[in-house]
Amino acid sequence: MKNKRTSSKVKLSNFNSSVGLDRGASKVKEVLWFVIKILFFQTTLPFPSAFKASLLRLMGARVGRGLVIKPRVNIHFPWKLYIGNDVWIGEEVYILNFERVIIGSNVCISQRSFLCGGNHDFRKPSMPYRNGPIILRDGTWVGACSFIGPNVTVGVDSVITVGSTVLENLEEDGIYKGQPARFVKRRWT
Protein backbone atom coordinates (compact mmCIF):
# COMPACT_ATOMS: atom_id res chain seq x y z
CA MET A 1 0.00 0.00 0.00
CA LYS A 2 1.23 3.47 -0.85
CA ASN A 3 -0.94 5.39 1.58
CA LYS A 4 0.04 4.62 5.17
CA ARG A 5 -2.15 6.80 7.35
CA THR A 6 -1.46 6.70 11.05
CA SER A 7 -4.86 7.92 12.22
CA SER A 8 -8.39 6.98 11.37
CA LYS A 9 -11.06 9.22 9.87
CA VAL A 10 -13.66 7.38 11.95
CA LYS A 11 -14.96 9.46 14.88
CA LEU A 12 -17.27 7.30 16.94
CA SER A 13 -17.48 10.03 19.57
CA ASN A 14 -19.64 11.90 17.04
CA PHE A 15 -22.16 9.03 16.80
CA ASN A 16 -25.66 10.15 17.83
CA SER A 17 -27.84 7.21 18.88
CA SER A 18 -30.99 9.34 18.76
CA VAL A 19 -30.62 10.03 15.00
CA GLY A 20 -31.89 7.37 12.62
CA LEU A 21 -33.55 5.14 15.19
CA ASP A 22 -37.14 5.42 16.31
CA ARG A 23 -37.36 3.00 19.23
CA GLY A 24 -41.14 2.99 18.87
CA ALA A 25 -41.95 2.64 22.56
CA SER A 26 -41.35 4.25 25.92
CA LYS A 27 -38.35 3.35 28.05
CA VAL A 28 -40.72 1.68 30.55
CA LYS A 29 -42.13 -0.57 27.81
CA GLU A 30 -38.61 -1.43 26.64
CA VAL A 31 -37.55 -2.40 30.17
CA LEU A 32 -40.71 -4.48 30.65
CA TRP A 33 -40.03 -6.26 27.34
CA PHE A 34 -36.42 -6.89 28.38
CA VAL A 35 -37.59 -8.66 31.54
CA ILE A 36 -40.22 -10.71 29.67
CA LYS A 37 -37.69 -11.62 26.98
CA ILE A 38 -35.13 -12.84 29.51
CA LEU A 39 -37.67 -14.85 31.51
CA PHE A 40 -39.73 -16.45 28.74
CA PHE A 41 -37.94 -16.18 25.37
CA GLN A 42 -34.20 -16.40 25.91
CA THR A 43 -34.42 -19.19 28.43
CA THR A 44 -33.84 -22.83 27.54
CA LEU A 45 -37.14 -23.70 29.24
CA PRO A 46 -39.69 -24.73 26.60
CA PHE A 47 -42.59 -22.43 27.44
CA PRO A 48 -45.59 -23.12 25.19
CA SER A 49 -45.63 -21.23 21.89
CA ALA A 50 -49.20 -20.04 22.48
CA PHE A 51 -48.09 -18.41 25.73
CA LYS A 52 -45.15 -16.69 24.02
CA ALA A 53 -47.41 -15.54 21.17
CA SER A 54 -49.71 -13.97 23.79
CA LEU A 55 -46.77 -12.15 25.36
CA LEU A 56 -45.69 -10.84 21.95
CA ARG A 57 -49.24 -9.56 21.29
CA LEU A 58 -49.31 -7.96 24.75
CA MET A 59 -46.13 -6.07 23.82
CA GLY A 60 -47.55 -4.85 20.50
CA ALA A 61 -46.58 -7.51 17.96
CA ARG A 62 -49.13 -8.63 15.41
CA VAL A 63 -49.11 -12.41 15.52
CA GLY A 64 -51.32 -14.78 13.53
CA ARG A 65 -52.44 -18.23 14.60
CA GLY A 66 -50.25 -21.31 14.74
CA LEU A 67 -46.92 -19.72 15.74
CA VAL A 68 -44.27 -22.20 16.85
CA ILE A 69 -41.46 -20.37 18.64
CA LYS A 70 -38.64 -22.37 20.14
CA PRO A 71 -36.46 -21.49 23.17
CA ARG A 72 -33.66 -18.89 23.18
CA VAL A 73 -35.23 -16.59 20.59
CA ASN A 74 -34.17 -12.93 20.83
CA ILE A 75 -36.63 -10.35 19.49
CA HIS A 76 -35.47 -6.77 19.91
CA PHE A 77 -38.67 -4.69 19.50
CA PRO A 78 -41.88 -6.82 19.41
CA TRP A 79 -43.96 -3.71 18.65
CA LYS A 80 -42.22 -3.61 15.24
CA LEU A 81 -42.90 -7.28 14.45
CA TYR A 82 -45.62 -8.70 12.20
CA ILE A 83 -46.02 -12.49 11.99
CA GLY A 84 -48.52 -14.32 9.77
CA ASN A 85 -50.17 -17.70 10.33
CA ASP A 86 -48.37 -21.02 10.81
CA VAL A 87 -44.86 -19.64 11.29
CA TRP A 88 -41.98 -21.59 12.80
CA ILE A 89 -39.14 -19.77 14.55
CA GLY A 90 -36.26 -22.04 15.56
CA GLU A 91 -33.89 -22.07 18.51
CA GLU A 92 -31.58 -19.08 18.96
CA VAL A 93 -33.06 -17.02 16.13
CA TYR A 94 -32.21 -13.33 16.57
CA ILE A 95 -34.54 -10.68 15.18
CA LEU A 96 -32.88 -7.26 15.44
CA ASN A 97 -35.81 -5.20 14.21
CA PHE A 98 -34.89 -1.55 14.54
CA GLU A 99 -37.37 -1.19 11.67
CA ARG A 100 -40.39 -3.34 10.82
CA VAL A 101 -39.90 -7.05 10.29
CA ILE A 102 -42.78 -8.66 8.43
CA ILE A 103 -42.93 -12.45 8.39
CA GLY A 104 -45.61 -13.85 6.11
CA SER A 105 -47.59 -17.04 6.62
CA ASN A 106 -46.10 -20.53 6.37
CA VAL A 107 -42.57 -19.23 6.94
CA CYS A 108 -39.83 -21.28 8.60
CA ILE A 109 -36.87 -19.47 10.17
CA SER A 110 -34.37 -22.13 11.20
CA GLN A 111 -31.99 -22.27 14.14
CA ARG A 112 -29.48 -19.48 14.77
CA SER A 113 -30.61 -17.36 11.84
CA PHE A 114 -30.12 -13.61 12.21
CA LEU A 115 -32.62 -11.12 10.78
CA CYS A 116 -30.62 -7.91 11.13
CA GLY A 117 -32.57 -4.73 10.41
CA GLY A 118 -29.81 -2.59 11.94
CA ASN A 119 -26.64 -1.30 10.34
CA HIS A 120 -24.25 1.66 10.30
CA ASP A 121 -23.12 3.82 7.41
CA PHE A 122 -19.39 3.08 7.35
CA ARG A 123 -18.87 5.73 4.66
CA LYS A 124 -19.42 8.50 7.21
CA PRO A 125 -16.95 9.15 10.05
CA SER A 126 -19.66 9.22 12.74
CA MET A 127 -21.10 5.84 11.55
CA PRO A 128 -24.79 6.88 11.72
CA TYR A 129 -27.54 4.29 11.64
CA ARG A 130 -28.52 2.84 8.28
CA ASN A 131 -31.42 0.63 9.35
CA GLY A 132 -34.17 -0.88 7.23
CA PRO A 133 -37.12 -3.25 7.22
CA ILE A 134 -37.04 -6.96 6.40
CA ILE A 135 -39.92 -8.75 4.67
CA LEU A 136 -40.18 -12.53 4.37
CA ARG A 137 -43.07 -13.30 2.03
CA ASP A 138 -45.36 -16.34 2.45
CA GLY A 139 -43.72 -19.76 2.16
CA THR A 140 -40.15 -18.59 2.74
CA TRP A 141 -37.71 -20.98 4.38
CA VAL A 142 -34.61 -19.47 5.98
CA GLY A 143 -31.99 -22.18 6.52
CA ALA A 144 -30.07 -22.48 9.77
CA CYS A 145 -27.34 -19.93 10.55
CA SER A 146 -28.37 -17.60 7.74
CA PHE A 147 -28.06 -13.81 7.82
CA ILE A 148 -30.59 -11.40 6.31
CA GLY A 149 -29.65 -7.73 6.28
CA PRO A 150 -31.73 -4.54 6.30
CA ASN A 151 -33.87 -3.39 3.36
CA VAL A 152 -34.37 -6.93 2.10
CA THR A 153 -37.54 -8.54 0.77
CA VAL A 154 -37.54 -12.30 0.16
CA GLY A 155 -40.07 -13.42 -2.44
CA VAL A 156 -42.90 -15.92 -1.98
CA ASP A 157 -41.82 -19.57 -1.60
CA SER A 158 -38.10 -18.84 -1.69
CA VAL A 159 -35.50 -20.92 0.14
CA ILE A 160 -32.32 -19.52 1.67
CA THR A 161 -29.98 -22.44 2.22
CA VAL A 162 -28.02 -23.03 5.41
CA GLY A 163 -25.38 -20.44 6.26
CA SER A 164 -26.29 -18.02 3.48
CA THR A 165 -26.02 -14.22 3.57
CA VAL A 166 -28.82 -12.16 2.03
CA LEU A 167 -28.00 -8.52 1.34
CA GLU A 168 -30.45 -7.74 -1.48
CA ASN A 169 -33.99 -8.63 -2.51
CA LEU A 170 -34.65 -12.20 -3.65
CA GLU A 171 -37.22 -13.12 -6.29
CA GLU A 172 -40.05 -15.56 -5.58
CA ASP A 173 -39.84 -19.34 -5.97
CA GLY A 174 -36.05 -19.51 -5.90
CA ILE A 175 -33.42 -21.44 -4.01
CA TYR A 176 -30.56 -19.18 -2.97
CA LYS A 177 -27.23 -20.04 -1.38
CA GLY A 178 -23.84 -18.57 -0.55
CA GLN A 179 -22.21 -15.39 0.71
CA PRO A 180 -23.77 -13.36 -0.73
CA ALA A 181 -26.73 -15.56 -1.59
CA ARG A 182 -27.16 -16.23 -5.31
CA PHE A 183 -29.92 -17.91 -7.27
CA VAL A 184 -29.39 -21.68 -7.73
CA LYS A 185 -32.64 -22.91 -9.25
CA ARG A 186 -36.42 -22.74 -8.97
CA ARG A 187 -37.96 -24.29 -5.85
CA TRP A 188 -41.01 -25.67 -7.61
CA THR A 189 -39.95 -27.12 -10.97
C-alpha positions in Angstrom: 0.0 0.0 0.0 1.2 3.5 -0.8 -0.9 5.4 1.6 0.0 4.6 5.2 -2.1 6.8 7.3 -1.5 6.7 11.0 -4.9 7.9 12.2 -8.4 7.0 11.4 -11.1 9.2 9.9 -13.7 7.4 12.0 -15.0 9.5 14.9 -17.3 7.3 16.9 -17.5 10.0 19.6 -19.6 11.9 17.0 -22.2 9.0 16.8 -25.7 10.2 17.8 -27.8 7.2 18.9 -31.0 9.3 18.8 -30.6 10.0 15.0 -31.9 7.4 12.6 -33.6 5.1 15.2 -37.1 5.4 16.3 -37.4 3.0 19.2 -41.1 3.0 18.9 -41.9 2.6 22.6 -41.4 4.3 25.9 -38.4 3.4 28.0 -40.7 1.7 30.5 -42.1 -0.6 27.8 -38.6 -1.4 26.6 -37.6 -2.4 30.2 -40.7 -4.5 30.6 -40.0 -6.3 27.3 -36.4 -6.9 28.4 -37.6 -8.7 31.5 -40.2 -10.7 29.7 -37.7 -11.6 27.0 -35.1 -12.8 29.5 -37.7 -14.9 31.5 -39.7 -16.4 28.7 -37.9 -16.2 25.4 -34.2 -16.4 25.9 -34.4 -19.2 28.4 -33.8 -22.8 27.5 -37.1 -23.7 29.2 -39.7 -24.7 26.6 -42.6 -22.4 27.4 -45.6 -23.1 25.2 -45.6 -21.2 21.9 -49.2 -20.0 22.5 -48.1 -18.4 25.7 -45.1 -16.7 24.0 -47.4 -15.5 21.2 -49.7 -14.0 23.8 -46.8 -12.1 25.4 -45.7 -10.8 22.0 -49.2 -9.6 21.3 -49.3 -8.0 24.7 -46.1 -6.1 23.8 -47.6 -4.8 20.5 -46.6 -7.5 18.0 -49.1 -8.6 15.4 -49.1 -12.4 15.5 -51.3 -14.8 13.5 -52.4 -18.2 14.6 -50.2 -21.3 14.7 -46.9 -19.7 15.7 -44.3 -22.2 16.9 -41.5 -20.4 18.6 -38.6 -22.4 20.1 -36.5 -21.5 23.2 -33.7 -18.9 23.2 -35.2 -16.6 20.6 -34.2 -12.9 20.8 -36.6 -10.3 19.5 -35.5 -6.8 19.9 -38.7 -4.7 19.5 -41.9 -6.8 19.4 -44.0 -3.7 18.6 -42.2 -3.6 15.2 -42.9 -7.3 14.5 -45.6 -8.7 12.2 -46.0 -12.5 12.0 -48.5 -14.3 9.8 -50.2 -17.7 10.3 -48.4 -21.0 10.8 -44.9 -19.6 11.3 -42.0 -21.6 12.8 -39.1 -19.8 14.6 -36.3 -22.0 15.6 -33.9 -22.1 18.5 -31.6 -19.1 19.0 -33.1 -17.0 16.1 -32.2 -13.3 16.6 -34.5 -10.7 15.2 -32.9 -7.3 15.4 -35.8 -5.2 14.2 -34.9 -1.6 14.5 -37.4 -1.2 11.7 -40.4 -3.3 10.8 -39.9 -7.0 10.3 -42.8 -8.7 8.4 -42.9 -12.4 8.4 -45.6 -13.8 6.1 -47.6 -17.0 6.6 -46.1 -20.5 6.4 -42.6 -19.2 6.9 -39.8 -21.3 8.6 -36.9 -19.5 10.2 -34.4 -22.1 11.2 -32.0 -22.3 14.1 -29.5 -19.5 14.8 -30.6 -17.4 11.8 -30.1 -13.6 12.2 -32.6 -11.1 10.8 -30.6 -7.9 11.1 -32.6 -4.7 10.4 -29.8 -2.6 11.9 -26.6 -1.3 10.3 -24.3 1.7 10.3 -23.1 3.8 7.4 -19.4 3.1 7.4 -18.9 5.7 4.7 -19.4 8.5 7.2 -16.9 9.1 10.0 -19.7 9.2 12.7 -21.1 5.8 11.6 -24.8 6.9 11.7 -27.5 4.3 11.6 -28.5 2.8 8.3 -31.4 0.6 9.3 -34.2 -0.9 7.2 -37.1 -3.3 7.2 -37.0 -7.0 6.4 -39.9 -8.7 4.7 -40.2 -12.5 4.4 -43.1 -13.3 2.0 -45.4 -16.3 2.4 -43.7 -19.8 2.2 -40.1 -18.6 2.7 -37.7 -21.0 4.4 -34.6 -19.5 6.0 -32.0 -22.2 6.5 -30.1 -22.5 9.8 -27.3 -19.9 10.5 -28.4 -17.6 7.7 -28.1 -13.8 7.8 -30.6 -11.4 6.3 -29.7 -7.7 6.3 -31.7 -4.5 6.3 -33.9 -3.4 3.4 -34.4 -6.9 2.1 -37.5 -8.5 0.8 -37.5 -12.3 0.2 -40.1 -13.4 -2.4 -42.9 -15.9 -2.0 -41.8 -19.6 -1.6 -38.1 -18.8 -1.7 -35.5 -20.9 0.1 -32.3 -19.5 1.7 -30.0 -22.4 2.2 -28.0 -23.0 5.4 -25.4 -20.4 6.3 -26.3 -18.0 3.5 -26.0 -14.2 3.6 -28.8 -12.2 2.0 -28.0 -8.5 1.3 -30.4 -7.7 -1.5 -34.0 -8.6 -2.5 -34.7 -12.2 -3.7 -37.2 -13.1 -6.3 -40.1 -15.6 -5.6 -39.8 -19.3 -6.0 -36.1 -19.5 -5.9 -33.4 -21.4 -4.0 -30.6 -19.2 -3.0 -27.2 -20.0 -1.4 -23.8 -18.6 -0.6 -22.2 -15.4 0.7 -23.8 -13.4 -0.7 -26.7 -15.6 -1.6 -27.2 -16.2 -5.3 -29.9 -17.9 -7.3 -29.4 -21.7 -7.7 -32.6 -22.9 -9.2 -36.4 -22.7 -9.0 -38.0 -24.3 -5.9 -41.0 -25.7 -7.6 -40.0 -27.1 -11.0 
